Amino acid sequence: MNIAKATRQEKKLAGNVKVAFNNGSKGRLRSTVRDYVNSYSARLVAAAEAVDSCKRKTHKDVLQIAREMNVWRFCDERVDVNVAFRQVPPQRGQNAQYDIRARVTLSFGPENQARQILVRNVLKAMWRTSQAQTMLDGGRTRAARLVQDFYAEGYQHTLEADIYRCFPSFDNRGIGNFLCLPEKVTRHVLGASSLNLHPSRQCRKEVLYHSPSLPCTPMEQFMEMFGEDWDPAQLGLIEGSKASPFAAELLLAPVCEALTKSGLGRVVNYADNFLLMAKSKSELKKLTNILRKGLHTHPAGPLQVKDLRNVTKPQMSFEFLGYKFLPAGDCLRSTWGEKAETKARKLRMYGHRVLTSGMPIKTKQREFDLIRQKHCGIVGAFPEWREGKSFHQTKIRALGRHLKRNTGATT
């Protein structure tokens, strides 16, 4: 079967899933979902997309992955675990210790990616999210516009909230029941407990190689360093999976919908970040309670609010998703946040040191081109900042004068 024919067949199967979902019959929906994940056409489409992003893979690899794919069973393909470690200063007479401060992310090969894409395509067929959710519908740009629109409507009391360990907090059984996915598919594709995990090369190079203790395998040593955090790290949705963002959006949709339908204010959601906006302090407090209750009683939870920060009153500036919002009467003017501004300033300072040093002109030109590209990327991440483009051009033009001055001096 060729890809074009498989794509047409896959669309028909996805249409059946969508019809069953809209009809509200869970029994029929589970049946159509099983038909979809068992279909060779759907597996072939998923395998083609997964292999397309991998180098040194051919059409034969696509066919082999599609034939051997079975989301009901364990996949023995190696999965690399990536973790950012922070070394803790050792006390006298003790060995060096490492503390895990970042989320655990996994790097997948084409076989696991194909399985995730297959489940993701099923979730797309059941797609029904809240208007407040922006991660997969316009992204940060739409979120910034919604914030400005709601502020102009008078919702000027704001509060930012995050979900504590969002992906690991979801219960795997609850995920399957809520999304009408078979339990085995949920466990083997959306969860990390049945993956063939290995510490990544970077982890082995930076941490495991220098550790004084030497257990039987690097994986045992890796698990020992995690300690009590290892088992919780394998729960819930997988960080780095192609299916996890879609599953999380569907799982959080009822919470966003309950906040919107309360009539107490407005909400903007991006992944696990919530911005609650109300016309009064009392309404904002009620919205916060609805958020807490919705997360705590979630069918795939319970989930917890990490912290409540940036509680602002009218005419106060605040930050959200990297943007900084500045009041201008009853409207908001958006610019970049403090972190991005600091990052760009350090980049320009580095460029100044390079361009005023004794490096060869060709090296300076190469470094200047890289700095200009990186600076453009930092500023370009904030399309709602109207003055961003002119700011970038002004700063880079000023930085480039050092290059021209040095070039003129050498000639």
LOSE-848179 format. One record per residue (C-alpha): residue in three letters; x, z, y. Coordinates in nm, 2 decimals, padded with zeros to 4 digits. Each point is the difference from the previous one (the first is absolute). Layout:
<atom code="ALA" px="X" pz="Z" py="Y"/>
...
***
This chain:
<atom code="MET" px="00.00" pz="00.00" py="00.00"/>
<atom code="ASN" px="00.14" pz="-00.09" py="00.34"/>
<atom code="ILE" px="00.00" pz="00.22" py="00.31"/>
<atom code="ALA" px="-00.27" pz="-00.19" py="00.18"/>
<atom code="LYS" px="-00.25" pz="00.02" py="-00.28"/>
<atom code="ALA" px="00.08" pz="00.37" py="-00.06"/>
<atom code="THR" px="-00.06" pz="00.07" py="00.37"/>
<atom code="ARG" px="-00.35" pz="-00.16" py="-00.01"/>
<atom code="GLN" px="-00.08" pz="00.20" py="-00.31"/>
<atom code="GLU" px="00.14" pz="00.32" py="00.16"/>
<atom code="LYS" px="-00.23" pz="-00.05" py="00.30"/>
<atom code="LYS" px="-00.30" pz="-00.02" py="-00.22"/>
<atom code="LEU" px="00.09" pz="00.32" py="-00.18"/>
<atom code="ALA" px="00.06" pz="00.18" py="00.34"/>
<atom code="GLY" px="-00.33" pz="-00.13" py="00.11"/>
<atom code="ASN" px="-00.17" pz="00.17" py="-00.30"/>
<atom code="VAL" px="00.17" pz="00.33" py="00.09"/>
<atom code="LYS" px="-00.12" pz="-00.03" py="00.36"/>
<atom code="VAL" px="-00.36" pz="-00.07" py="-00.10"/>
<atom code="ALA" px="00.00" pz="00.29" py="-00.24"/>
<atom code="PHE" px="00.15" pz="00.23" py="00.27"/>
<atom code="ASN" px="-00.26" pz="-00.11" py="00.26"/>
<atom code="ASN" px="-00.28" pz="00.06" py="-00.25"/>
<atom code="GLY" px="00.11" pz="00.36" py="-00.05"/>
<atom code="SER" px="-00.01" pz="-00.01" py="-00.37"/>
<atom code="LYS" px="00.31" pz="00.20" py="-00.13"/>
<atom code="GLY" px="-00.05" pz="-00.11" py="-00.36"/>
<atom code="ARG" px="-00.01" pz="-00.36" py="00.10"/>
<atom code="LEU" px="00.30" pz="00.05" py="00.23"/>
<atom code="ARG" px="00.21" pz="00.16" py="-00.27"/>
<atom code="SER" px="-00.08" pz="-00.29" py="-00.23"/>
<atom code="THR" px="00.10" pz="-00.27" py="00.25"/>
<atom code="VAL" px="00.32" pz="00.19" py="00.09"/>
<atom code="ARG" px="00.10" pz="00.01" py="-00.37"/>
<atom code="ASP" px="-00.07" pz="-00.37" py="-00.02"/>
<atom code="TYR" px="00.22" pz="-00.07" py="00.30"/>
<atom code="VAL" px="00.30" pz="00.20" py="-00.11"/>
<atom code="ASN" px="-00.02" pz="-00.15" py="-00.35"/>
<atom code="SER" px="-00.02" pz="-00.36" py="00.12"/>
<atom code="TYR" px="00.30" pz="-00.22" py="-00.04"/>
<atom code="SER" px="-00.08" pz="-00.19" py="00.32"/>
<atom code="ALA" px="00.00" pz="00.32" py="00.21"/>
<atom code="ARG" px="00.33" pz="00.11" py="-00.17"/>
<atom code="LEU" px="00.16" pz="-00.34" py="00.06"/>
<atom code="VAL" px="-00.09" pz="00.01" py="00.37"/>
<atom code="ALA" px="00.14" pz="00.35" py="00.04"/>
<atom code="ALA" px="00.32" pz="-00.10" py="-00.19"/>
<atom code="ALA" px="00.05" pz="-00.31" py="00.22"/>
<atom code="GLU" px="-00.02" pz="00.22" py="00.32"/>
<atom code="ALA" px="00.24" pz="00.26" py="-00.14"/>
<atom code="VAL" px="00.26" pz="-00.25" py="-00.12"/>
<atom code="ASP" px="-00.03" pz="-00.20" py="00.33"/>
<atom code="SER" px="00.17" pz="00.30" py="00.18"/>
<atom code="CYS" px="00.28" pz="00.03" py="-00.26"/>
<atom code="LYS" px="00.32" pz="-00.21" py="-00.01"/>
<atom code="ARG" px="00.12" pz="-00.18" py="-00.31"/>
<atom code="LYS" px="-00.35" pz="-00.01" py="-00.16"/>
<atom code="THR" px="-00.16" pz="-00.32" py="-00.13"/>
<atom code="HIS" px="-00.34" pz="-00.12" py="-00.10"/>
<atom code="LYS" px="00.08" pz="00.10" py="-00.36"/>
<atom code="ASP" px="00.04" pz="00.35" py="00.12"/>
<atom code="VAL" px="-00.34" pz="-00.01" py="00.16"/>
<atom code="LEU" px="-00.16" pz="-00.11" py="-00.33"/>
<atom code="GLN" px="00.19" pz="00.26" py="-00.20"/>
<atom code="ILE" px="-00.10" pz="00.28" py="00.23"/>
<atom code="ALA" px="-00.36" pz="-00.11" py="00.00"/>
<atom code="ARG" px="-00.01" pz="-00.02" py="-00.38"/>
<atom code="GLU" px="00.16" pz="00.34" py="-00.06"/>
<atom code="MET" px="-00.18" pz="00.18" py="00.28"/>
<atom code="ASN" px="-00.22" pz="00.28" py="-00.13"/>
<atom code="VAL" px="-00.11" pz="00.25" py="00.26"/>
<atom code="TRP" px="-00.15" pz="00.23" py="-00.27"/>
<atom code="ARG" px="00.34" pz="00.08" py="-00.13"/>
<atom code="PHE" px="00.34" pz="00.14" py="00.12"/>
<atom code="CYS" px="00.24" pz="-00.25" py="00.16"/>
<atom code="ASP" px="00.37" pz="00.06" py="-00.10"/>
<atom code="GLU" px="00.14" pz="-00.19" py="00.30"/>
<atom code="ARG" px="00.26" pz="00.22" py="00.19"/>
<atom code="VAL" px="-00.12" pz="00.15" py="00.32"/>
<atom code="ASP" px="00.25" pz="00.14" py="00.25"/>
<atom code="VAL" px="-00.07" pz="00.33" py="00.18"/>
<atom code="ASN" px="00.11" pz="00.01" py="00.36"/>
<atom code="VAL" px="00.02" pz="00.33" py="00.18"/>
<atom code="ALA" px="00.17" pz="00.11" py="00.32"/>
<atom code="PHE" px="00.21" pz="00.31" py="-00.06"/>
<atom code="ARG" px="00.13" pz="00.25" py="00.25"/>
<atom code="GLN" px="00.29" pz="00.22" py="-00.10"/>
<atom code="VAL" px="-00.04" pz="00.37" py="00.06"/>
<atom code="PRO" px="00.32" pz="00.18" py="00.10"/>
<atom code="PRO" px="00.11" pz="00.21" py="-00.30"/>
<atom code="GLN" px="00.04" pz="00.37" py="00.02"/>
<atom code="ARG" px="00.33" pz="00.16" py="-00.10"/>
<atom code="GLY" px="00.06" pz="-00.03" py="-00.37"/>
<atom code="GLN" px="-00.29" pz="-00.25" py="-00.06"/>
<atom code="ASN" px="00.00" pz="-00.37" py="-00.06"/>
<atom code="ALA" px="-00.15" pz="-00.25" py="00.24"/>
<atom code="GLN" px="-00.38" pz="-00.02" py="-00.01"/>
<atom code="TYR" px="-00.23" pz="-00.29" py="00.10"/>
<atom code="ASP" px="-00.34" pz="00.02" py="00.16"/>
<atom code="ILE" px="-00.26" pz="-00.28" py="-00.02"/>
<atom code="ARG" px="-00.15" pz="-00.06" py="00.34"/>
<atom code="ALA" px="-00.14" pz="-00.36" py="-00.03"/>
<atom code="ARG" px="-00.28" pz="-00.16" py="-00.21"/>
<atom code="VAL" px="00.09" pz="-00.13" py="-00.34"/>
<atom code="THR" px="-00.03" pz="-00.38" py="-00.01"/>
<atom code="LEU" px="00.04" pz="-00.23" py="-00.30"/>
<atom code="SER" px="00.15" pz="-00.34" py="-00.03"/>
<atom code="PHE" px="-00.18" pz="-00.23" py="-00.25"/>
<atom code="GLY" px="00.10" pz="-00.31" py="-00.19"/>
<atom code="PRO" px="-00.23" pz="-00.31" py="-00.04"/>
<atom code="GLU" px="-00.18" pz="00.14" py="-00.30"/>
<atom code="ASN" px="-00.12" pz="00.31" py="00.17"/>
<atom code="GLN" px="-00.07" pz="-00.18" py="00.32"/>
<atom code="ALA" px="-00.23" pz="-00.25" py="-00.19"/>
<atom code="ARG" px="-00.19" pz="00.29" py="-00.15"/>
<atom code="GLN" px="-00.05" pz="00.16" py="00.34"/>
<atom code="ILE" px="-00.11" pz="-00.33" py="00.16"/>
<atom code="LEU" px="-00.25" pz="-00.05" py="-00.28"/>
<atom code="VAL" px="-00.16" pz="00.34" py="00.08"/>
<atom code="ARG" px="00.03" pz="-00.06" py="00.38"/>
<atom code="ASN" px="-00.20" pz="-00.32" py="-00.04"/>
<atom code="VAL" px="-00.27" pz="00.19" py="-00.18"/>
<atom code="LEU" px="-00.01" pz="00.25" py="00.29"/>
<atom code="LYS" px="-00.02" pz="-00.28" py="00.25"/>
<atom code="ALA" px="-00.31" pz="-00.13" py="-00.17"/>
<atom code="MET" px="-00.16" pz="00.35" py="00.05"/>
<atom code="TRP" px="00.12" pz="00.01" py="00.36"/>
<atom code="ARG" px="-00.22" pz="00.20" py="00.23"/>
<atom code="THR" px="00.17" pz="00.23" py="00.25"/>
<atom code="SER" px="-00.09" pz="00.16" py="00.33"/>
<atom code="GLN" px="00.04" pz="-00.17" py="00.33"/>
<atom code="ALA" px="00.22" pz="00.29" py="00.10"/>
<atom code="GLN" px="00.27" pz="-00.10" py="-00.25"/>
<atom code="THR" px="00.27" pz="-00.22" py="00.14"/>
<atom code="MET" px="00.30" pz="-00.01" py="-00.24"/>
<atom code="LEU" px="-00.12" pz="-00.31" py="-00.18"/>
<atom code="ASP" px="-00.22" pz="-00.13" py="00.28"/>
<atom code="GLY" px="00.20" pz="-00.07" py="00.31"/>
<atom code="GLY" px="00.26" pz="00.27" py="-00.05"/>
<atom code="ARG" px="00.15" pz="00.20" py="00.28"/>
<atom code="THR" px="-00.09" pz="-00.25" py="00.26"/>
<atom code="ARG" px="-00.38" pz="00.03" py="-00.08"/>
<atom code="ALA" px="00.04" pz="00.38" py="-00.01"/>
<atom code="ALA" px="00.15" pz="00.00" py="00.35"/>
<atom code="ARG" px="-00.28" pz="-00.21" py="00.13"/>
<atom code="LEU" px="-00.27" pz="00.22" py="-00.15"/>
<atom code="VAL" px="00.16" pz="00.30" py="00.15"/>
<atom code="GLN" px="-00.01" pz="-00.16" py="00.35"/>
<atom code="ASP" px="-00.36" pz="-00.12" py="-00.05"/>
<atom code="PHE" px="-00.12" pz="00.34" py="-00.11"/>
<atom code="TYR" px="00.18" pz="00.17" py="00.28"/>
<atom code="ALA" px="-00.17" pz="-00.23" py="00.25"/>
<atom code="GLU" px="-00.34" pz="00.09" py="-00.15"/>
<atom code="GLY" px="00.07" pz="00.37" py="00.09"/>
<atom code="TYR" px="00.14" pz="00.14" py="-00.32"/>
<atom code="GLN" px="00.30" pz="00.16" py="00.17"/>
<atom code="HIS" px="00.05" pz="00.32" py="-00.20"/>
<atom code="THR" px="00.24" pz="-00.10" py="-00.29"/>
<atom code="LEU" px="00.15" pz="00.16" py="-00.30"/>
<atom code="GLU" px="00.25" pz="-00.15" py="-00.25"/>
<atom code="ALA" px="-00.01" pz="00.10" py="-00.37"/>
<atom code="ASP" px="00.20" pz="-00.10" py="-00.31"/>
<atom code="ILE" px="-00.07" pz="00.05" py="-00.36"/>
<atom code="TYR" px="00.25" pz="00.22" py="-00.18"/>
<atom code="ARG" px="00.17" pz="-00.21" py="-00.27"/>
<atom code="CYS" px="-00.28" pz="-00.25" py="-00.01"/>
<atom code="PHE" px="00.10" pz="-00.22" py="-00.29"/>
<atom code="PRO" px="00.11" pz="00.27" py="-00.25"/>
<atom code="SER" px="-00.31" pz="00.22" py="00.09"/>
<atom code="PHE" px="-00.25" pz="-00.24" py="-00.16"/>
<atom code="ASP" px="-00.11" pz="00.09" py="-00.35"/>
<atom code="ASN" px="00.04" pz="-00.28" py="-00.25"/>
<atom code="ARG" px="-00.32" pz="00.06" py="-00.18"/>
<atom code="GLY" px="-00.19" pz="00.02" py="00.33"/>
<atom code="ILE" px="00.16" pz="-00.33" py="00.11"/>
<atom code="GLY" px="-00.12" pz="-00.18" py="-00.31"/>
<atom code="ASN" px="-00.35" pz="00.14" py="00.02"/>
<atom code="PHE" px="-00.03" pz="-00.07" py="00.37"/>
<atom code="LEU" px="00.13" pz="-00.36" py="-00.02"/>
<atom code="CYS" px="-00.17" pz="-00.07" py="-00.33"/>
<atom code="LEU" px="00.33" pz="-00.08" py="-00.17"/>
<atom code="PRO" px="00.07" pz="00.08" py="-00.36"/>
<atom code="GLU" px="00.19" pz="00.32" py="-00.06"/>
<atom code="LYS" px="00.29" pz="-00.17" py="-00.18"/>
<atom code="VAL" px="00.03" pz="-00.27" py="00.27"/>
<atom code="THR" px="00.01" pz="00.27" py="00.27"/>
<atom code="ARG" px="00.27" pz="00.20" py="-00.19"/>
<atom code="HIS" px="00.22" pz="-00.29" py="-00.09"/>
<atom code="VAL" px="-00.02" pz="-00.20" py="00.32"/>
<atom code="LEU" px="-00.10" pz="00.23" py="00.29"/>
<atom code="GLY" px="00.18" pz="00.31" py="-00.12"/>
<atom code="ALA" px="00.37" pz="00.07" py="-00.05"/>
<atom code="SER" px="-00.02" pz="00.23" py="-00.31"/>
<atom code="SER" px="00.04" pz="-00.28" py="-00.25"/>
<atom code="LEU" px="00.27" pz="-00.20" py="00.18"/>
<atom code="ASN" px="00.35" pz="-00.06" py="-00.14"/>
<atom code="LEU" px="00.17" pz="00.19" py="00.29"/>
<atom code="HIS" px="00.38" pz="-00.01" py="00.08"/>
<atom code="PRO" px="00.18" pz="00.13" py="00.31"/>
<atom code="SER" px="00.10" pz="-00.30" py="00.22"/>
<atom code="ARG" px="00.36" pz="-00.11" py="00.04"/>
<atom code="GLN" px="00.01" pz="00.15" py="00.35"/>
<atom code="CYS" px="-00.11" pz="00.34" py="-00.13"/>
<atom code="ARG" px="00.26" pz="-00.01" py="-00.28"/>
<atom code="LYS" px="00.27" pz="-00.10" py="00.24"/>
<atom code="GLU" px="-00.08" pz="00.25" py="00.28"/>
<atom code="VAL" px="-00.12" pz="00.31" py="-00.20"/>
<atom code="LEU" px="00.02" pz="-00.01" py="-00.38"/>
<atom code="TYR" px="00.36" pz="-00.12" py="-00.01"/>
<atom code="HIS" px="00.12" pz="00.29" py="00.21"/>
<atom code="SER" px="-00.21" pz="00.27" py="-00.17"/>
<atom code="PRO" px="00.20" pz="00.27" py="-00.18"/>
<atom code="SER" px="-00.26" pz="00.04" py="-00.28"/>
<atom code="LEU" px="00.01" pz="-00.27" py="-00.27"/>
<atom code="PRO" px="-00.31" pz="-00.01" py="-00.22"/>
<atom code="CYS" px="-00.05" pz="-00.25" py="-00.28"/>
<atom code="THR" px="-00.14" pz="-00.28" py="00.22"/>
<atom code="PRO" px="-00.02" pz="-00.08" py="00.37"/>
<atom code="MET" px="-00.38" pz="00.02" py="-00.02"/>
<atom code="GLU" px="00.02" pz="00.36" py="-00.13"/>
<atom code="GLN" px="00.24" pz="00.09" py="00.28"/>
<atom code="PHE" px="-00.24" pz="-00.17" py="00.25"/>
<atom code="MET" px="-00.30" pz="00.20" py="-00.13"/>
<atom code="GLU" px="00.21" pz="00.32" py="00.01"/>
<atom code="MET" px="00.07" pz="-00.06" py="00.37"/>
<atom code="PHE" px="-00.37" pz="-00.05" py="00.07"/>
<atom code="GLY" px="-00.09" pz="00.32" py="-00.17"/>
<atom code="GLU" px="-00.36" pz="00.10" py="00.05"/>
<atom code="ASP" px="-00.06" pz="-00.31" py="00.22"/>
<atom code="TRP" px="00.05" pz="-00.25" py="-00.28"/>
<atom code="ASP" px="-00.34" pz="00.03" py="-00.17"/>
<atom code="PRO" px="-00.20" pz="-00.02" py="00.33"/>
<atom code="ALA" px="00.21" pz="-00.30" py="00.10"/>
<atom code="GLN" px="-00.15" pz="-00.20" py="-00.29"/>
<atom code="LEU" px="-00.36" pz="00.09" py="00.08"/>
<atom code="GLY" px="-00.25" pz="-00.21" py="00.19"/>
<atom code="LEU" px="00.06" pz="-00.35" py="00.14"/>
<atom code="ILE" px="00.35" pz="-00.15" py="-00.02"/>
<atom code="GLU" px="00.21" pz="-00.04" py="00.32"/>
<atom code="GLY" px="00.12" pz="-00.36" py="00.01"/>
<atom code="SER" px="-00.27" pz="-00.15" py="-00.22"/>
<atom code="LYS" px="-00.19" pz="-00.32" py="00.11"/>
<atom code="ALA" px="-00.33" pz="00.16" py="-00.11"/>
<atom code="SER" px="00.03" pz="00.34" py="00.16"/>
<atom code="PRO" px="-00.07" pz="-00.09" py="00.36"/>
<atom code="PHE" px="-00.33" pz="-00.17" py="-00.10"/>
<atom code="ALA" px="-00.10" pz="00.29" py="-00.23"/>
<atom code="ALA" px="00.07" pz="00.25" py="00.27"/>
<atom code="GLU" px="-00.20" pz="-00.19" py="00.26"/>
<atom code="LEU" px="-00.30" pz="-00.01" py="-00.24"/>
<atom code="LEU" px="00.04" pz="00.37" py="-00.08"/>
<atom code="LEU" px="00.01" pz="00.10" py="00.36"/>
<atom code="ALA" px="-00.29" pz="-00.22" py="00.11"/>
<atom code="PRO" px="-00.27" pz="00.26" py="-00.06"/>
<atom code="VAL" px="00.19" pz="00.26" py="00.21"/>
<atom code="CYS" px="00.03" pz="-00.25" py="00.29"/>
<atom code="GLU" px="-00.37" pz="-00.10" py="-00.04"/>
<atom code="ALA" px="-00.12" pz="00.36" py="00.01"/>
<atom code="LEU" px="00.20" pz="00.06" py="00.33"/>
<atom code="THR" px="-00.15" pz="-00.32" py="00.16"/>
<atom code="LYS" px="-00.36" pz="00.07" py="-00.11"/>
<atom code="SER" px="00.02" pz="00.36" py="00.13"/>
<atom code="GLY" px="-00.06" pz="-00.13" py="00.35"/>
<atom code="LEU" px="00.23" pz="00.26" py="00.14"/>
<atom code="GLY" px="00.28" pz="-00.24" py="00.11"/>
<atom code="ARG" px="00.22" pz="-00.28" py="-00.11"/>
<atom code="VAL" px="00.28" pz="-00.01" py="-00.26"/>
<atom code="VAL" px="00.30" pz="-00.24" py="-00.05"/>
<atom code="ASN" px="00.17" pz="00.01" py="-00.34"/>
<atom code="TYR" px="00.32" pz="-00.16" py="-00.11"/>
<atom code="ALA" px="00.11" pz="00.09" py="-00.35"/>
<atom code="ASP" px="00.01" pz="00.38" py="-00.01"/>
<atom code="ASN" px="00.00" pz="00.03" py="00.38"/>
<atom code="PHE" px="-00.33" pz="00.09" py="00.18"/>
<atom code="LEU" px="-00.07" pz="00.01" py="00.38"/>
<atom code="LEU" px="-00.32" pz="00.19" py="00.08"/>
<atom code="MET" px="-00.15" pz="-00.08" py="00.34"/>
<atom code="ALA" px="-00.29" pz="00.19" py="00.16"/>
<atom code="LYS" px="-00.17" pz="00.05" py="00.34"/>
<atom code="SER" px="00.03" pz="00.38" py="-00.01"/>
<atom code="LYS" px="00.22" pz="00.27" py="-00.16"/>
<atom code="SER" px="-00.29" pz="00.13" py="-00.21"/>
<atom code="GLU" px="-00.08" pz="-00.34" py="-00.15"/>
<atom code="LEU" px="00.37" pz="-00.05" py="-00.08"/>
<atom code="LYS" px="00.00" pz="00.33" py="-00.19"/>
<atom code="LYS" px="-00.31" pz="-00.11" py="-00.20"/>
<atom code="LEU" px="00.17" pz="-00.33" py="-00.08"/>
<atom code="THR" px="00.31" pz="00.19" py="-00.12"/>
<atom code="ASN" px="-00.22" pz="00.21" py="-00.23"/>
<atom code="ILE" px="-00.17" pz="-00.31" py="-00.14"/>
<atom code="LEU" px="00.35" pz="-00.15" py="-00.07"/>
<atom code="ARG" px="00.12" pz="00.32" py="-00.18"/>
<atom code="LYS" px="-00.32" pz="00.02" py="-00.21"/>
<atom code="GLY" px="00.01" pz="-00.37" py="-00.09"/>
<atom code="LEU" px="00.36" pz="00.02" py="-00.12"/>
<atom code="HIS" px="-00.05" pz="00.33" py="-00.19"/>
<atom code="THR" px="-00.31" pz="-00.11" py="-00.18"/>
<atom code="HIS" px="00.13" pz="-00.36" py="-00.08"/>
<atom code="PRO" px="-00.09" pz="-00.11" py="-00.35"/>
<atom code="ALA" px="00.36" pz="-00.10" py="-00.06"/>
<atom code="GLY" px="00.14" pz="00.30" py="00.19"/>
<atom code="PRO" px="00.02" pz="00.26" py="00.12"/>
<atom code="LEU" px="00.20" pz="-00.12" py="00.30"/>
<atom code="GLN" px="00.14" pz="00.22" py="00.28"/>
<atom code="VAL" px="00.07" pz="-00.06" py="00.37"/>
<atom code="LYS" px="00.37" pz="00.03" py="00.06"/>
<atom code="ASP" px="-00.01" pz="00.10" py="00.36"/>
<atom code="LEU" px="-00.22" pz="-00.03" py="00.31"/>
<atom code="ARG" px="00.22" pz="-00.11" py="00.29"/>
<atom code="ASN" px="-00.01" pz="-00.18" py="00.33"/>
<atom code="VAL" px="-00.33" pz="00.17" py="00.11"/>
<atom code="THR" px="-00.05" pz="-00.15" py="00.34"/>
<atom code="LYS" px="-00.26" pz="00.03" py="00.28"/>
<atom code="PRO" px="-00.11" pz="-00.28" py="00.24"/>
<atom code="GLN" px="00.28" pz="-00.14" py="00.22"/>
<atom code="MET" px="00.27" pz="00.12" py="-00.24"/>
<atom code="SER" px="00.24" pz="-00.25" py="-00.16"/>
<atom code="PHE" px="00.04" pz="00.00" py="-00.38"/>
<atom code="GLU" px="00.17" pz="-00.19" py="-00.28"/>
<atom code="PHE" px="-00.15" pz="-00.16" py="-00.31"/>
<atom code="LEU" px="00.16" pz="-00.24" py="-00.25"/>
<atom code="GLY" px="00.31" pz="-00.03" py="00.21"/>
<atom code="TYR" px="-00.19" pz="-00.10" py="00.32"/>
<atom code="LYS" px="-00.01" pz="00.22" py="00.30"/>
<atom code="PHE" px="-00.33" pz="-00.01" py="00.19"/>
<atom code="LEU" px="00.00" pz="00.07" py="00.37"/>
<atom code="PRO" px="-00.32" pz="00.07" py="00.19"/>
<atom code="ALA" px="-00.08" pz="-00.23" py="00.30"/>
<atom code="GLY" px="-00.34" pz="00.12" py="00.12"/>
<atom code="ASP" px="-00.25" pz="-00.05" py="-00.27"/>
<atom code="CYS" px="00.23" pz="-00.24" py="-00.19"/>
<atom code="LEU" px="00.31" pz="00.03" py="-00.20"/>
<atom code="ARG" px="00.33" pz="-00.19" py="00.04"/>
<atom code="SER" px="00.21" pz="-00.03" py="-00.31"/>
<atom code="THR" px="00.37" pz="00.00" py="-00.03"/>
<atom code="TRP" px="00.25" pz="00.08" py="-00.27"/>
<atom code="GLY" px="00.05" pz="00.36" py="-00.12"/>
<atom code="GLU" px="00.30" pz="00.23" py="00.04"/>
<atom code="LYS" px="00.16" pz="-00.08" py="-00.34"/>
<atom code="ALA" px="00.00" pz="-00.38" py="00.06"/>
<atom code="GLU" px="00.13" pz="00.05" py="00.35"/>
<atom code="THR" px="00.28" pz="00.22" py="-00.11"/>
<atom code="LYS" px="00.09" pz="-00.24" py="-00.28"/>
<atom code="ALA" px="00.02" pz="-00.29" py="00.24"/>
<atom code="ARG" px="00.20" pz="00.20" py="00.26"/>
<atom code="LYS" px="00.26" pz="00.09" py="-00.27"/>
<atom code="LEU" px="00.02" pz="-00.36" py="-00.10"/>
<atom code="ARG" px="00.07" pz="-00.11" py="00.36"/>
<atom code="MET" px="00.26" pz="00.28" py="00.04"/>
<atom code="TYR" px="00.18" pz="-00.13" py="-00.32"/>
<atom code="GLY" px="-00.01" pz="-00.35" py="00.14"/>
<atom code="HIS" px="00.15" pz="00.11" py="00.32"/>
<atom code="ARG" px="00.29" pz="00.17" py="-00.18"/>
<atom code="VAL" px="00.06" pz="-00.31" py="-00.21"/>
<atom code="LEU" px="-00.02" pz="-00.25" py="00.29"/>
<atom code="THR" px="00.24" pz="00.21" py="00.22"/>
<atom code="SER" px="00.25" pz="00.05" py="-00.28"/>
<atom code="GLY" px="00.31" pz="-00.20" py="-00.10"/>
<atom code="MET" px="-00.17" pz="-00.18" py="-00.28"/>
<atom code="PRO" px="00.05" pz="-00.38" py="-00.04"/>
<atom code="ILE" px="-00.26" pz="-00.21" py="00.19"/>
<atom code="LYS" px="-00.14" pz="-00.15" py="-00.32"/>
<atom code="THR" px="-00.06" pz="00.35" py="-00.14"/>
<atom code="LYS" px="-00.17" pz="00.11" py="00.32"/>
<atom code="GLN" px="-00.22" pz="-00.31" py="00.00"/>
<atom code="ARG" px="-00.11" pz="00.06" py="-00.36"/>
<atom code="GLU" px="-00.07" pz="00.37" py="00.07"/>
<atom code="PHE" px="-00.19" pz="-00.09" py="00.32"/>
<atom code="ASP" px="-00.22" pz="-00.24" py="-00.19"/>
<atom code="LEU" px="-00.08" pz="00.27" py="-00.26"/>
<atom code="ILE" px="-00.08" pz="00.26" py="00.27"/>
<atom code="ARG" px="-00.23" pz="-00.24" py="00.18"/>
<atom code="GLN" px="-00.18" pz="-00.08" py="-00.32"/>
<atom code="LYS" px="-00.05" pz="00.37" py="-00.09"/>
<atom code="HIS" px="-00.11" pz="00.09" py="00.35"/>
<atom code="CYS" px="-00.25" pz="-00.28" py="-00.01"/>
<atom code="GLY" px="-00.14" pz="00.13" py="-00.33"/>
<atom code="ILE" px="-00.03" pz="00.36" py="00.14"/>
<atom code="VAL" px="-00.19" pz="-00.12" py="00.31"/>
<atom code="GLY" px="-00.20" pz="-00.26" py="-00.19"/>
<atom code="ALA" px="-00.15" pz="00.27" py="-00.22"/>
<atom code="PHE" px="-00.22" pz="00.10" py="00.30"/>
<atom code="PRO" px="-00.19" pz="-00.32" py="00.09"/>
<atom code="GLU" px="-00.25" pz="00.20" py="00.20"/>
<atom code="TRP" px="00.28" pz="00.10" py="00.24"/>
<atom code="ARG" px="-00.05" pz="-00.27" py="00.26"/>
<atom code="GLU" px="00.33" pz="00.07" py="00.18"/>
<atom code="GLY" px="00.20" pz="00.00" py="-00.32"/>
<atom code="LYS" px="00.12" pz="-00.36" py="00.00"/>
<atom code="SER" px="00.12" pz="00.02" py="00.36"/>
<atom code="PHE" px="00.17" pz="00.34" py="-00.07"/>
<atom code="HIS" px="00.18" pz="-00.15" py="-00.30"/>
<atom code="GLN" px="00.12" pz="-00.31" py="00.20"/>
<atom code="THR" px="00.12" pz="00.22" py="00.30"/>
<atom code="LYS" px="00.20" pz="00.24" py="-00.22"/>
<atom code="ILE" px="00.16" pz="-00.27" py="-00.21"/>
<atom code="ARG" px="00.08" pz="-00.21" py="00.31"/>
<atom code="ALA" px="00.18" pz="00.30" py="00.15"/>
<atom code="LEU" px="00.19" pz="00.07" py="-00.33"/>
<atom code="GLY" px="00.10" pz="-00.37" py="-00.02"/>
<atom code="ARG" px="00.18" pz="00.02" py="00.33"/>
<atom code="HIS" px="00.27" pz="00.20" py="-00.16"/>
<atom code="LEU" px="00.05" pz="-00.27" py="-00.25"/>
<atom code="LYS" px="00.02" pz="-00.28" py="00.27"/>
<atom code="ARG" px="00.23" pz="00.22" py="00.21"/>
<atom code="ASN" px="00.24" pz="00.05" py="-00.29"/>
<atom code="THR" px="-00.02" pz="-00.37" py="-00.10"/>
<atom code="GLY" px="00.08" pz="-00.10" py="00.36"/>
<atom code="ALA" px="00.30" pz="00.24" py="00.01"/>
<atom code="THR" px="00.15" pz="-00.15" py="-00.31"/>
<atom code="THR" px="-00.03" pz="-00.36" py="00.12"/>
***
